[in-house]
């Protein structure tokens, strides 16, 4: 029989965590003031005194702690006072006499059980201001040593750990990692432990090693913990590809519920498949068999030739859909996309219909996407099986979303930038096939180099982590999450619990597994497009090349805020640029040529900087200024006379050369070169040759230096994750 939840005393809590490798302060338990004085003499004065008992959770709030007690007489007096403060609900109490630990830095580490991700380890800035500061990160157990070290770097004030502080040495990060790993083991091996709160963990002034001076362990009372649902063993690459082949590479498609009305889903799906030249067989099913868009339809799925179609796109009412699925399976269909609504989103009756539909799909061995989805795209097949626009250019980004509109948003950015998509799918209600399944597919899909997803919930956290870990080990994952503001904070019995908001835990899991979490849809696409088209940098050493001083100043500020190193220009680069342009150039990083460049200077400087072994990344700022003036020339009544046609042509050729030079130098030297100008969104009548040239090179032209820097930081973060994971 399970017991009620309870907290262990501080002494018992420390004994438990010490068994898992957590160093704790030297201390002695005492029953009365005389014994406390003897313990203080043994430990060495001054000491800390505390009242300890299983019913006492937060001693500081109740004034049950005395620090720096410096004489045996004071120990006796303070002990007597503490004992008078005990309450009946505290149960049996005792005194703790502990050595004083010198150190200015206080941390909090802990363990909490998240309902989705299970045991999660916390690291944050500790002490009495823990919740006020809120500088904390989480990672799901079990942890690797790399996970533990990334937690330290994930704090906003990580420099307080990694650098000396007020005469004290930097924190021993290996010792801190050992503590975090130990808590991860505790969480995995002791399911009866609901939470652990070590606050503060003081970084010793003498050697930088952390030591726990307080501890609180809460037991769940579950008698060893209820067994969880086992995460299924990962499928093989071959099994995953075969499972999703009928969805993304079908030999034929049935559109069930084709309509003659252009406003209906069935008409739009049929039109879009025909409009973009789907390469396989296409069968529209309409009860009256009428022609649609000049193509004959079938009155029943029974008329589809056996084995001719592998995917059915369903736009029919819920009442007929189970019979439709059976008939489709009999014809060899192995995947079904349900645009039909009226399922899980439609109340209890809808949820019952959805459960029945999933059970049938499982019985028939059919991969089911949706219901209530917007569509699926596979550019290698020229397949636009969706009920909305747009259809993106072909490329290497795999897109998945729990909202159909967000798939459309990502694809609109693909059209805008020219950076293409490989596969895209709206998951709708995710009744059978969820985000984890799609991530698992993107990990092995040869057409996809980067995954880009929108999520609102992950369901089975362990399954989600399993899929994410498989994907990010080989390809980057960019994620944007909705519903953050509505997520709550779990009831807190400790500082650790108070810090463990749903989103903070989710963010920690993302960081732990190399997921690049963006704040906006626009930013998420730009990061994914950058990762799909740029090489990964070797490090953070960045050089900016600008055609205007203000651009460079803002880029420098953005690099500093993003943690990128705008390095001093190496002496040999200085010397070579001195020979190219007049002395008025900036002679620093950012490189501002101050208008002294000739026809070939910009391409030469880009190549010079990319080739240098002390440069990891380049920001190319301000392309398109000449072409902006060219467009003004073209728009006036004087054009093309007065030599305007020649200068327009020259300006446009130059900006296209700069775009090409950036892409060529980047590819040649394996260094990312990110080009930014606000003209990416301007000059719409004529198009600006600068950003148009960048697009033609297959890369993103960022609309500001700040957006380019944020995208570069995403490149750096994934490169560092991969390097750390392989070391």
C-alpha positions in Angstrom: 0.0 0.0 0.0 1.4 3.4 -1.0 2.1 6.0 1.7 1.3 9.7 1.7 3.9 12.0 0.2 6.4 13.3 2.7 9.7 15.2 3.0 12.8 13.9 4.5 14.7 15.9 7.1 17.7 17.9 5.9 20.0 15.3 7.5 18.3 12.4 5.8 18.1 14.3 2.5 21.8 14.9 2.6 22.5 11.2 3.3 20.5 10.2 0.3 22.1 12.6 -2.2 25.5 11.8 -0.9 24.9 8.2 -1.9 24.7 9.5 -5.5 27.9 11.5 -5.4 26.8 14.9 -4.2 29.4 16.4 -1.8 27.7 17.8 1.3 29.0 20.0 4.1 30.5 18.4 7.2 27.9 18.4 10.0 26.9 16.6 13.2 23.4 16.0 14.5 22.7 17.0 18.1 19.8 16.5 20.4 20.3 19.4 22.8 22.4 22.6 23.3 25.2 20.8 25.2 25.6 18.2 22.4 25.6 21.0 19.9 28.4 22.9 21.6 30.5 19.7 21.7 29.8 19.2 18.0 30.9 22.8 17.2 34.1 22.3 19.1 34.8 19.1 17.1 34.0 20.8 13.7 35.8 24.0 14.5 34.2 27.4 15.2 32.5 29.3 13.7 29.6 27.0 12.7 26.1 27.1 11.3 23.1 25.9 13.4 19.8 24.7 12.1 16.6 23.2 13.4 16.0 19.9 11.5 12.9 17.7 11.2 10.8 16.0 8.5 8.1 18.5 8.9 10.4 21.5 8.3 10.7 22.4 4.6 11.9 26.0 4.4 14.0 26.9 7.4 15.0 30.4 6.3 11.4 31.6 6.0 10.9 30.5 9.6 14.1 32.0 11.0 15.5 28.5 11.9 19.0 29.1 10.7 22.0 30.7 12.5 25.2 31.4 10.6 28.7 32.2 11.8 28.1 31.2 15.5 31.6 31.8 16.9 31.7 30.5 20.5 30.5 27.5 22.4 28.4 29.7 24.6 26.7 31.3 21.6 26.1 27.8 20.2 24.3 26.7 23.4 22.2 29.9 23.4 21.3 29.8 19.8 20.5 26.1 20.0 18.1 26.6 22.9 16.4 29.4 21.0 15.9 27.3 17.9 14.4 24.4 19.9 11.8 26.8 21.3 10.7 27.6 17.7 9.6 24.1 16.9 5.9 23.5 16.1 3.8 20.5 16.9 3.4 19.8 13.1 7.2 19.6 12.7 7.3 16.2 14.5 10.5 15.1 16.1 13.3 17.7 15.7 17.0 17.8 16.2 19.8 20.3 15.8 22.3 20.3 12.9 25.7 21.7 13.5 27.7 22.3 10.3 31.0 23.8 9.2 30.8 27.2 7.6 31.7 27.1 3.9 33.4 30.2 2.5 32.3 31.2 -1.0 30.5 34.1 -2.7 28.7 32.1 -5.4 25.5 30.2 -4.5 23.9 27.8 -6.9 20.7 25.7 -6.8 20.6 22.2 -8.2 17.7 19.9 -8.0 15.5 17.2 -9.4 11.8 17.4 -10.4 9.5 14.9 -12.2 8.0 16.4 -15.2 4.7 14.9 -16.3 5.9 14.7 -19.9 9.7 14.2 -19.7 10.0 12.4 -16.4 13.0 13.1 -14.0 14.6 16.4 -14.9 17.7 18.0 -13.3 17.9 21.7 -12.5 20.9 24.0 -12.3 20.4 27.7 -11.5 21.7 30.6 -9.5 20.7 29.9 -5.9 20.4 31.4 -2.5 17.5 33.5 -1.2 16.9 35.1 -4.5 16.5 31.9 -6.5 13.0 32.6 -7.7 13.5 36.3 -8.1 16.4 35.8 -10.4 14.9 32.9 -12.3 18.2 32.0 -14.0 17.8 28.3 -14.3 18.1 25.5 -16.8 16.8 21.9 -17.0 17.8 18.7 -18.6 16.0 15.4 -18.7 17.6 12.3 -17.1 19.7 10.4 -17.8 22.3 13.0 -18.5 25.6 12.7 -20.3 28.6 14.7 -19.2 28.2 16.9 -22.3 24.6 17.6 -21.2 25.8 18.6 -17.8 28.4 21.0 -19.1 25.9 22.5 -21.5 23.6 23.2 -18.6 26.3 25.4 -17.1 26.8 27.4 -20.3 23.0 27.8 -20.7 22.7 30.1 -17.7 22.3 33.8 -18.5 25.0 34.4 -15.9 27.2 31.5 -16.9 30.3 33.7 -16.7 29.9 33.6 -12.9 30.8 29.9 -13.1 33.3 29.8 -16.0 35.4 32.8 -14.9 37.1 33.8 -11.6 34.9 35.8 -9.4 36.0 38.5 -6.8 39.3 36.8 -6.1 37.8 33.3 -6.1 38.7 30.7 -8.8 36.4 29.6 -11.6 33.9 26.9 -10.7 35.3 23.4 -11.1 32.9 22.4 -13.9 33.8 18.8 -13.8 32.9 18.6 -10.1 29.6 20.4 -10.9 28.9 18.0 -13.8 29.5 15.1 -11.4 26.7 16.5 -9.1 24.3 16.9 -12.0 25.0 13.4 -13.3 24.5 12.0 -9.8 21.1 13.7 -9.5 20.2 12.3 -12.9 21.1 8.8 -11.7 19.0 9.4 -8.5 16.0 10.3 -10.6 16.3 7.2 -12.8 17.0 4.8 -10.0 14.7 6.1 -7.3 11.2 6.6 -8.8 9.9 7.1 -5.3 11.8 10.5 -5.1 9.5 13.2 -6.3 11.9 16.1 -6.0 15.3 17.1 -4.7 16.3 20.7 -3.7 19.9 21.5 -3.0 19.9 25.2 -2.2 22.4 26.6 -1.8 25.2 24.7 -3.4 28.1 27.0 -2.5 31.2 27.2 -4.7 34.1 27.0 -2.3 36.4 30.0 -2.4 39.4 27.8 -1.8 39.2 25.5 -4.8 36.0 26.3 -6.8 34.4 23.0 -5.9 30.6 23.1 -5.2 29.3 21.7 -1.9 25.7 21.3 -0.8 25.0 23.1 2.5 21.2 22.5 2.5 19.1 19.7 1.1 15.4 18.8 0.8 14.1 15.6 -0.6 10.4 14.9 -1.2 9.2 11.3 -1.5 6.2 10.6 -3.6 4.8 7.9 -1.4 4.3 5.7 -4.5 6.1 2.8 -2.9 8.8 2.6 -5.5 7.0 4.4 -8.3 4.4 3.3 -10.7 5.7 1.6 -13.8 5.7 3.9 -16.9 4.8 3.0 -20.4 7.8 1.7 -22.2 9.1 3.7 -25.1 9.0 1.5 -28.2 12.4 0.4 -29.6 13.5 2.6 -32.5 12.7 1.4 -36.0 15.4 0.7 -38.5 16.1 3.2 -41.2 14.7 0.8 -43.8 11.5 0.3 -41.8 11.0 4.1 -41.4 11.5 4.8 -45.1 9.2 2.1 -46.1 6.5 3.2 -43.6 6.5 6.7 -45.0 7.1 5.9 -48.7 3.4 5.7 -49.6 2.8 9.1 -48.0 5.7 11.0 -49.6 6.5 8.9 -52.7 3.2 7.2 -53.7 3.0 5.6 -57.1 -0.6 6.8 -57.3 -3.0 9.0 -55.3 -6.8 8.8 -54.9 -8.6 12.0 -54.0 -11.8 10.9 -52.3 -14.5 13.6 -52.2 -13.6 15.5 -55.4 -16.0 18.4 -55.9 -16.9 20.4 -59.0 -17.1 23.6 -56.8 -13.7 25.4 -56.7 -14.3 26.5 -53.0 -14.4 22.8 -51.8 -11.5 21.0 -50.3 -11.7 18.1 -52.8 -11.6 20.4 -55.8 -8.6 22.4 -54.4 -6.6 19.1 -53.6 -7.3 17.8 -57.1 -6.4 21.1 -58.8 -3.1 21.5 -56.8 -2.0 18.0 -57.7 -2.6 18.6 -61.4 -1.4 22.2 -61.3 2.1 21.2 -60.1 2.5 18.1 -62.2 2.3 15.2 -59.8 4.3 12.4 -61.4 2.2 9.4 -60.5 -1.3 8.1 -61.3 -4.2 10.3 -60.1 -7.7 9.2 -59.4 -10.5 11.5 -58.4 -13.5 9.8 -56.8 -16.9 11.5 -57.1 -20.2 9.6 -56.7 -21.6 10.9 -60.0 -18.4 10.3 -61.9 -18.5 13.8 -63.5 -15.4 15.3 -65.1 -13.3 17.7 -63.0 -10.8 20.0 -64.6 -11.2 18.1 -67.8 -10.3 14.8 -66.2 -12.7 11.8 -65.7 -13.4 10.8 -62.2 -14.5 7.4 -60.7 -17.8 6.9 -59.0 -16.2 4.6 -56.4 -12.8 3.6 -55.0 -13.8 0.1 -56.1 -13.0 1.3 -59.7 -9.4 2.2 -58.9 -7.1 -0.5 -60.5 -5.6 -2.8 -57.9 -2.1 -1.6 -56.8 -2.3 1.6 -58.8 -2.5 4.0 -55.8 -0.8 4.0 -52.4 -2.1 7.2 -50.9 -5.7 8.3 -50.4 -6.4 12.0 -49.7 -9.7 12.1 -47.9 -12.2 15.0 -48.1 -15.4 13.1 -47.4 -17.8 13.3 -44.4 -17.0 11.3 -41.3 -19.9 9.0 -41.7 -18.4 7.3 -44.8 -14.7 7.4 -43.9 -14.3 4.0 -42.2 -15.9 2.2 -45.2 -13.7 4.4 -47.5 -10.6 3.3 -45.6 -11.5 -0.4 -45.9 -12.1 0.0 -49.6 -8.8 1.9 -50.1 -6.8 -0.8 -48.2 -8.4 -3.5 -50.5 -7.0 -1.6 -53.5 -3.5 -1.5 -52.1 -3.5 1.9 -50.4 -0.9 2.1 -47.6 -1.3 5.7 -46.4 -4.2 8.1 -45.8 -4.3 11.8 -45.4 -7.5 13.0 -43.7 -8.5 16.6 -44.4 -11.9 15.7 -43.1 -12.9 17.5 -39.8 -15.4 16.4 -37.1 -13.0 14.2 -35.1 -11.0 14.9 -32.0 -11.5 18.6 -32.2 -15.3 18.2 -32.1 -16.1 17.0 -28.6 -16.5 13.6 -27.0 -18.4 12.1 -30.0 -15.7 13.3 -32.3 -13.0 11.8 -30.1 -14.8 8.5 -30.1 -14.9 8.6 -33.9 -11.2 9.4 -34.0 -10.3 6.5 -31.7 -12.3 4.2 -34.0 -10.6 5.5 -37.1 -7.1 5.0 -35.6 -8.0 1.5 -34.5 -9.2 0.7 -38.1 -6.1 2.2 -39.7 -3.9 0.1 -37.3 -5.8 -3.0 -38.2 -5.4 -2.3 -41.9 -1.7 -1.4 -41.5 -2.3 2.1 -43.0 -0.3 5.1 -42.1 -2.8 7.8 -41.1 -2.1 11.5 -41.1 -4.7 13.9 -39.5 -7.6 14.0 -39.4 -8.4 17.8 -39.7 -5.2 18.4 -41.7 -4.4 20.8 -44.6 -2.1 18.6 -46.7 1.1 17.0 -47.6 3.8 18.0 -50.1 6.7 16.2 -51.6 8.7 18.2 -54.1 10.8 15.2 -55.3 7.4 13.9 -56.6 6.1 17.3 -57.7 3.3 16.4 -55.3 1.1 19.2 -53.9 -1.6 17.3 -52.1 -3.1 20.1 -50.0 -6.1 22.2 -49.8 -4.3 25.6 -49.6 -1.5 27.5 -51.2 1.4 27.8 -51.7 3.6 25.2 -53.3 7.3 25.9 -52.4 10.4 25.5 -54.6 12.3 22.2 -54.2 14.9 22.2 -51.6 16.3 20.4 -48.5 14.1 21.6 -45.6 11.6 19.1 -44.2 8.5 20.9 -42.6 6.0 19.5 -40.1 3.4 21.3 -38.1 0.6 20.7 -35.6 -1.1 23.6 -37.2 -1.9 23.6 -40.9 -1.6 27.4 -41.2 1.9 27.3 -39.9 2.9 24.9 -42.7 1.6 27.5 -45.1 3.6 30.2 -43.4 6.8 28.3 -43.6 6.2 27.6 -47.3 5.4 31.2 -48.0 8.8 32.2 -46.6 10.2 29.5 -48.8 8.6 31.2 -51.9 9.8 34.6 -50.7 13.5 33.6 -50.1 13.8 30.9 -52.8 15.2 28.4 -50.3 13.2 25.3 -50.9 11.4 22.5 -49.1 11.7 18.7 -49.5 8.7 17.5 -47.7 5.9 19.2 -45.7 3.0 17.8 -43.7 0.2 19.2 -41.6 -0.4 16.7 -38.8 -3.9 17.9 -37.9 -5.1 16.1 -34.8 -2.0 13.7 -34.9 -4.4 10.9 -34.1 -2.1 8.0 -35.1 1.0 9.6 -36.5 2.6 12.4 -34.5 5.5 14.8 -34.5 7.9 12.2 -33.1 7.2 9.9 -36.0 7.8 12.7 -38.6 11.1 13.7 -36.9 12.2 10.1 -37.0 11.4 10.1 -40.7 13.3 13.3 -41.4 16.3 11.8 -39.6 16.7 9.2 -42.3 15.1 10.9 -45.3 17.8 11.3 -48.0 15.9 14.4 -49.4 16.0 16.3 -46.2 19.0 18.1 -44.6 17.2 20.3 -42.0 13.9 19.8 -40.1 11.6 22.7 -39.3 8.6 22.2 -37.1 5.9 24.0 -35.2 4.6 22.3 -32.0 2.0 23.0 -29.4 2.4 19.9 -27.4 4.6 16.8 -27.5 2.4 14.1 -25.9 4.7 11.3 -24.9 7.9 13.1 -23.8 10.1 10.1 -23.8 9.0 9.2 -27.4 9.6 12.8 -28.5 13.1 12.9 -26.9 13.9 9.5 -28.6 13.0 10.9 -32.0 14.8 14.3 -31.4 18.0 12.6 -30.3 18.1 10.5 -33.4 17.5 13.5 -35.6 19.8 16.1 -34.1 22.7 13.6 -34.1 22.8 13.9 -37.9 20.7 16.9 -38.9 19.6 20.2 -37.3 16.1 20.7 -36.0 14.6 24.2 -35.8 11.5 24.4 -33.6 9.0 27.1 -32.8 6.5 26.4 -30.0 3.0 27.8 -29.6 0.9 27.9 -26.4 3.7 29.0 -24.2 1.8 31.8 -22.5 -1.0 29.4 -21.4 1.3 26.9 -19.9 1.3 26.7 -16.1 3.8 26.2 -13.3 3.4 23.1 -11.2 2.7 23.3 -7.6 6.0 23.8 -5.8 7.1 22.3 -2.5 10.6 23.5 -3.1 12.6 26.2 -5.0 13.2 23.6 -7.7 9.5 23.0 -8.1 8.8 26.7 -8.3 11.3 27.2 -11.1 10.0 24.2 -13.1 7.5 25.8 -15.4 6.4 23.6 -18.3 8.1 25.9 -20.8 11.4 26.1 -18.9 11.6 22.3 -18.7 10.8 22.1 -22.4 13.4 24.7 -23.2 16.0 22.7 -21.2 15.2 19.5 -23.1 15.6 21.4 -26.4 19.0 22.7 -25.4 20.1 19.3 -24.1 19.4 17.7 -27.4 20.6 20.4 -29.8 17.2 21.7 -30.8 17.3 25.3 -32.1 14.3 26.9 -30.6 13.2 30.1 -32.4 10.8 32.8 -31.0 8.9 33.5 -34.3 7.9 31.7 -37.4 9.9 34.1 -39.6 13.0 33.6 -37.5 12.5 29.8 -37.5 12.4 29.7 -41.3 15.5 31.9 -41.7 17.4 29.6 -39.3 16.4 26.5 -41.2 17.2 28.1 -44.5 20.6 29.2 -43.2 21.4 25.7 -42.0 20.2 24.2 -45.3 22.4 26.5 -47.4 25.5 27.5 -45.4 28.4 25.4 -44.1 28.7 25.0 -40.3 31.3 27.4 -38.8 34.4 26.1 -37.0 33.9 28.5 -34.1 32.6 32.0 -33.2 35.2 34.2 -34.7 33.3 36.6 -37.0 34.3 39.4 -39.4 31.8 41.9 -40.8 32.3 43.6 -44.2 30.1 46.7 -44.6 29.5 49.3 -47.2 28.2 51.8 -44.5 29.5 52.6 -41.0 26.2 52.4 -39.3 25.5 48.9 -40.5 28.9 47.8 -39.0 28.2 49.4 -35.6 24.8 47.7 -35.3 26.3 44.4 -36.4 29.0 44.7 -33.8 26.4 45.3 -31.1 24.3 42.3 -32.3 27.4 40.0 -32.3 28.2 41.0 -28.8 24.6 40.4 -27.7 24.6 37.0 -29.4 27.9 35.8 -27.9 29.8 35.9 -31.2 33.4 37.1 -31.3 34.0 40.1 -33.5 37.7 39.4 -33.7 40.4 42.0 -34.3 41.6 41.9 -37.9 44.7 39.7 -38.3 47.7 41.7 -39.3 48.1 40.1 -42.7 44.5 41.0 -43.6 45.1 44.6 -42.6 48.2 44.7 -44.8 46.5 43.3 -47.8 43.5 45.6 -47.6 45.8 48.6 -47.1 47.2 47.8 -50.5 43.7 47.7 -52.1 42.0 50.9 -50.9 42.8 54.4 -49.7 43.9 54.9 -46.1 40.5 56.2 -45.0 39.1 52.6 -44.6 38.2 51.5 -41.1 41.3 49.4 -40.6 39.3 47.4 -38.0 36.5 44.9 -37.7 33.9 45.7 -39.0 35.6 46.3 -42.3 34.2 49.6 -43.8 35.9 50.3 -47.1 34.6 53.9 -46.9 33.8 54.1 -50.6 37.4 53.5 -51.6 36.8 50.2 -53.4 37.3 49.6 -57.1 35.4 47.2 -59.4 37.0 44.1 -57.9 37.7 45.0 -54.3 34.6 43.6 -52.6 34.9 40.1 -54.2 38.7 40.1 -53.4 38.1 41.1 -49.7 35.4 38.5 -49.2 37.6 35.8 -50.5 40.6 37.1 -48.5 38.6 37.0 -45.2 37.0 33.7 -45.9 40.4 32.1 -46.6 41.9 33.2 -43.3 42.4 30.4 -40.7 41.5 32.8 -37.9 38.0 33.6 -39.3 35.0 31.3 -38.8 32.2 33.3 -40.3 31.6 36.5 -42.3 28.7 39.0 -42.3 28.4 40.9 -45.6 26.3 44.0 -45.0 24.7 46.5 -47.3 24.5 44.9 -50.7 22.2 46.5 -53.2 22.8 50.2 -52.6 24.1 50.7 -56.2 21.2 48.8 -57.6 18.8 50.9 -55.6 20.1 54.0 -57.4 19.9 52.1 -60.6 16.2 51.4 -60.0 15.7 55.2 -59.4 17.4 55.8 -62.7 15.1 53.3 -64.5 12.0 54.7 -62.9 12.5 58.3 -64.3 11.7 59.9 -67.6 15.4 60.4 -68.4 16.1 56.7 -68.8 17.6 55.2 -70.9 19.3 58.3 -72.3 22.2 60.3 -70.9 24.3 57.2 -70.3 21.8 55.9 -67.7 21.4 52.6 -69.4 25.1 51.9 -69.1 25.4 52.9 -65.4 22.3 50.9 -64.5 23.7 47.8 -66.2 27.0 48.3 -64.4 25.5 48.7 -61.0 23.3 45.7 -61.3 26.2 43.6 -62.6 28.3 44.6 -59.6 25.7 43.7 -57.0 25.1 40.4 -58.7 28.9 39.8 -58.7 29.0 40.5 -54.9 26.3 38.0 -54.3 28.0 35.4 -56.4 31.4 36.2 -54.8 30.0 35.6 -51.3 28.5 32.3 -52.3 31.6 31.1 -54.1 34.0 32.1 -51.4 31.8 30.5 -48.8 31.7 27.2 -50.7 35.4 27.3 -51.6 36.6 27.8 -48.0 33.8 26.1 -46.0 33.0 29.4 -44.2 29.4 30.7 -43.8 28.9 34.1 -45.4 25.6 35.8 -44.5 24.4 38.7 -46.6 22.1 41.3 -45.1 20.3 44.4 -46.4 17.0 46.1 -45.8 16.7 46.2 -49.6 15.7 42.5 -49.5 12.1 43.8 -48.9 12.3 47.0 -51.0 12.4 47.9 -54.7 9.5 45.6 -55.5 8.7 47.2 -58.8 12.0 46.3 -60.4 13.6 44.0 -57.9 17.0 44.9 -56.5 19.9 43.1 -58.2 21.7 42.6 -54.9 19.2 40.6 -52.9 17.9 39.0 -56.1 21.4 37.9 -56.8 21.6 36.3 -53.3 18.3 34.5 -53.9 19.6 33.3 -57.3 22.6 31.8 -55.5 20.2 29.8 -53.4 20.8 31.7 -50.1 18.8 33.9 -47.8 19.3 37.7 -48.0 18.5 38.9 -44.5 16.5 42.1 -44.0 18.7 43.3 -41.2 22.1 42.7 -39.6 20.4 41.6 -36.4 18.5 38.8 -38.2 21.7 37.7 -40.0 23.5 37.6 -36.6 20.7 35.5 -35.0 20.8 33.1 -37.9 24.6 32.8 -37.5 24.2 32.1 -33.8 21.9 29.2 -34.7 24.7 27.9 -37.0 27.2 28.2 -34.2 24.9 26.6 -31.6 24.3 23.5 -33.8 28.0 23.2 -34.8 29.0 23.3 -31.1 26.3 20.8 -30.2 27.6 18.4 -32.9 31.2 18.9 -31.8 30.3 18.4 -28.1 28.2 15.3 -28.9 31.1 13.7 -30.8 33.8 14.4 -28.3 
